[in-house]
Structure formats: C-alpha cells, structure tokens
Amino acid sequence: MNVLTSEPKPRRGAHFPFPFRRHAVNRKVPESTVGRLSLYLRLLSELERQGTASSDELARRSAATGAQVRKDLSFFGTFGKRGRGGGA
C-alpha cells in the first residue's frame, strides 16, 4: 500500500498518478512543458520568499503566458486558489 494515498503500490514500470491527483488521466507530459519546469522551480523558489506566487507572475518572469503556465502545471494537479496568487 502507498502510505500517502492508501492505494496499492503501482506495478514496476506502470504509469501512476501523483498521490494528490487520484483522478489523473494517464497523460504524457510534453517535452516543451518538461523544459519549462526547471525554470518554474527556480522562479517559485525566488517567489517563495515573498509569500505568494501567481501564474501571471510566473508568466511575466518566464516570458510565457499565464494560460501556458497554468496548462503546464495542470499535468501535476491543481494548485492554489483562482485569482488569489497564493498556495492552498
């Protein structure tokens, strides 16, 4: 059993959703999204000191659009609250 989700452990080599996204559809993350993830991580680390981060702020700092940032991150679940610019 997976202690985080009380779900059976995935078979070796099987695709499985992250624990916080039980309803995930098996989707392949595009290479273009994967390429932007390290940039988002670096920017989020910088924004963490400010206490809030929004997709629009990430977009402004990464030369992407807010919609692109939200689409990229949607592969990994839902985050924050709409229009709030903060986590949880």
N, C-alpha and C positions, 0 to 999 in steps of 0.2 A: 504494500500500500504506500501511496505517496502521503507523507505526513502533513503536507500543506493542503491537500485537497480531498483526502480520504478516497481517492480514486486508485484503481490498480496501477501498478508501475507499467509503463509502456514496454512493449517488446523491444529488444535490441534492434536498432535501425528503424524503428517505427517513428512516424511523424506524430508529435503530440503537441497540444496547445500549452501555452504557459499556464501555471496554476491559477492566475487571476482571470483567465478567459476560458471558462469551461465550455462555452457555446461556440468556440472558434471553429471556423471552417478551415479545412486544410488548404491554405493558400501559400503559394511560393512568393517570397519577398523579392521584388525586382532588384536587379543589381544596382540600378540607379539609386534606389532607396538605401540599400546597404552602404553605398558610397557616401551618402549624406549622414549616416548615423553617427560616425565618429565626430563630425562637425557639430551635430546637435548635442552630443555628450559634452564636448568641450564648452559650448555656449551655455548649456544648462548648468555646468559646474560654475561658470562665472556668474550666472544669474542667481544661483542658489544663495549667494551672499546678500542679494537684495531682498530675498524672501518671496518673490513672485516671478513667474515666467508665463508668458502667453505665446500662442502660436504666432501672433503678429510680431512680437518682439524677436522670436527666433527667426522668423522670415526676414525681418529687417536686417538682422545681423548676418544672415547666411545668404543673402541675395536670392531668396526663394520667395514664394507667395505663402500667405497664411494657409490657404487651402492645400498647398503642396505639403507643408509641414504636418497639418492635421491628417492628410491621407497617408503620409509616410508612417506616422506614429500609430495610426489605426490598425496596422498589422499586428500590433502588440497589445491591444486592449484599448480601453477608454481611460482617459486621464482628466483630472481636474473638473472644473465646472465651467460651463459655457459662459463666456463673457466676463469671467471673474479674474483671469490671469493668475490664478493660484492653484495649488495642488489640492487634492482630496475632494 
